[in-house]
Amino acid sequence: MRITDVTVEMVDLPAQPPFRWRAGLPGSEVAVVGGILRVHTDEGLVGEAHTRRGLIVADLVNRRIREDLIGRDPLMRELLWQRMWELDRIEELPIYALGLVDVALWDLAGIAAGQPLHQMLGAYRESIPTYASTVTFGSVEEYLDVADQCLELGYSAIKLHAWGDPRADAELCQKLRAHVGDDVPLMYDGSAGFDFADSLYVGHALSEAGYLWYEEPMREFSVTAYRWLAERVTVPLLVAETSDGAHLNVGDYIAAGTASRVRTSAQYKGGITGALRVAHLADSYQLRAEVHGSGVVNAHLCMAIPNTTYYESLVYTNPVQREPAVGADGLVKAPTAPGIGFGQPGW
């Protein structure tokens, strides 16, 4: 089997329902031109990957990627993963674009084998608990109300994205702990909004409140800053979500002693292959590798990675609407269609 073409179909995506992130970050997106990247073969099999950045990805495919892939064996995923890294040396590919070809190749391989992706990866589980990952709401009282709704809907844990104000965020985190009690796992995501001093302030509050993890308080350019933070707070740090370099950069975070957990994902770690490299690296140090983000690709990763804890389910609205893939028991079950199964019921 040989690759005959790589294409990007432009797809008009509607504006997202209104929501916001912390101060300084854009919230919901306006209508955009997304894209479906497809890898075509001489046997008629096609694998695909989806992106919200169709115009950028189409340009990269047309200028760099298609010519490099045509004629190659699509089942040689390790070779083709390395080829994307070679092209990255020239293009400095956007972090979200680096793994798209790899996702499409895994989709194609699963379709060829007649197996869901997680079985191709070596399935570990058939379902996983979910945590409610909030957007930014207006007040402490609204957050407490949203938390109550999430627990009633079956979510087993809650992660806060708050305002990006260290004093206000620390107060919110402690009030939420007092509201839900000690038995509900809570997490906090700073969305890279703080410098070291403010990260330390919030970290002390999270330590006192017994939070399960503290995620991305600072931009992830300085491993040293994260090492200093890890030395001064007791709340576990979840690191390396958006850092470039897949497992290579994650390795530096671990070696520096910053990591109680690490992030992995197809979106930011170079596709399925990169996400697995990060997970296996973490496992060698007895660390958890928490899958970042929702959607069917991440659900497959959650089913295949033993050292992950939850599926992340974003909560955009109040009243809370449970993600369709999340059951009343708070579990996400393994997708069943061959390959990744984009568009299968529930996804």
RAJO-V998955 format. One record per backbone hydrogen bond with DSSP energy under -1.0 kcal/mol. NH is the residue of the N-H (numbers start at 1). CO is the residue of the C=O. If there is no record, write none. Layout:
NH & CO
NH & CO
This chain:
3 & 72
4 & 40
5 & 40
7 & 38
9 & 36
11 & 34
13 & 32
16 & 29
23 & 163
25 & 22
28 & 19
32 & 13
34 & 11
35 & 51
36 & 9
37 & 49
38 & 7
39 & 47
40 & 5
41 & 45
42 & 2
44 & 41
47 & 39
49 & 37
51 & 35
54 & 33
57 & 53
58 & 54
59 & 55
60 & 56
61 & 57
62 & 58
63 & 59
64 & 60
65 & 60
66 & 61
69 & 65
70 & 66
71 & 3
72 & 69
76 & 73
77 & 75
80 & 76
81 & 77
82 & 78
83 & 79
84 & 80
85 & 81
86 & 82
87 & 83
88 & 84
89 & 85
91 & 87
92 & 88
97 & 94
98 & 94
100 & 97
103 & 99
104 & 100
105 & 101
106 & 102
107 & 103
108 & 104
109 & 105
110 & 106
111 & 107
112 & 108
113 & 109
114 & 110
115 & 110
117 & 339
120 & 116
121 & 117
124 & 303
125 & 303
128 & 332
130 & 330
131 & 311
132 & 157
133 & 313
134 & 159
135 & 315
136 & 20
143 & 139
144 & 140
145 & 141
146 & 142
147 & 143
148 & 144
149 & 145
150 & 146
151 & 147
152 & 148
153 & 149
154 & 151
155 & 150
156 & 130
158 & 185
159 & 132
160 & 187
169 & 165
170 & 166
171 & 167
172 & 168
173 & 169
174 & 170
175 & 171
176 & 172
177 & 173
178 & 174
179 & 175
180 & 176
181 & 177
187 & 158
188 & 213
189 & 160
190 & 215
192 & 216
193 & 190
194 & 217
199 & 195
200 & 196
201 & 197
202 & 198
203 & 199
204 & 200
205 & 201
206 & 202
207 & 203
208 & 204
209 & 205
210 & 207
211 & 206
212 & 186
214 & 236
215 & 188
216 & 238
226 & 222
227 & 223
228 & 224
229 & 225
230 & 226
231 & 227
232 & 229
233 & 229
238 & 214
239 & 261
248 & 245
250 & 246
251 & 247
252 & 248
253 & 249
254 & 250
255 & 251
256 & 252
257 & 254
258 & 253
260 & 237
261 & 237
262 & 288
263 & 239
264 & 290
269 & 265
271 & 266
274 & 270
275 & 271
276 & 272
277 & 273
278 & 274
279 & 275
280 & 276
281 & 277
282 & 278
283 & 279
284 & 280
285 & 282
286 & 283
287 & 282
289 & 307
290 & 262
292 & 264
299 & 295
300 & 296
301 & 297
302 & 298
303 & 299
304 & 300
305 & 301
311 & 129
313 & 131
315 & 133
326 & 323
327 & 331
330 & 327
332 & 128
334 & 126
339 & 115
344 & 341
347 & 344
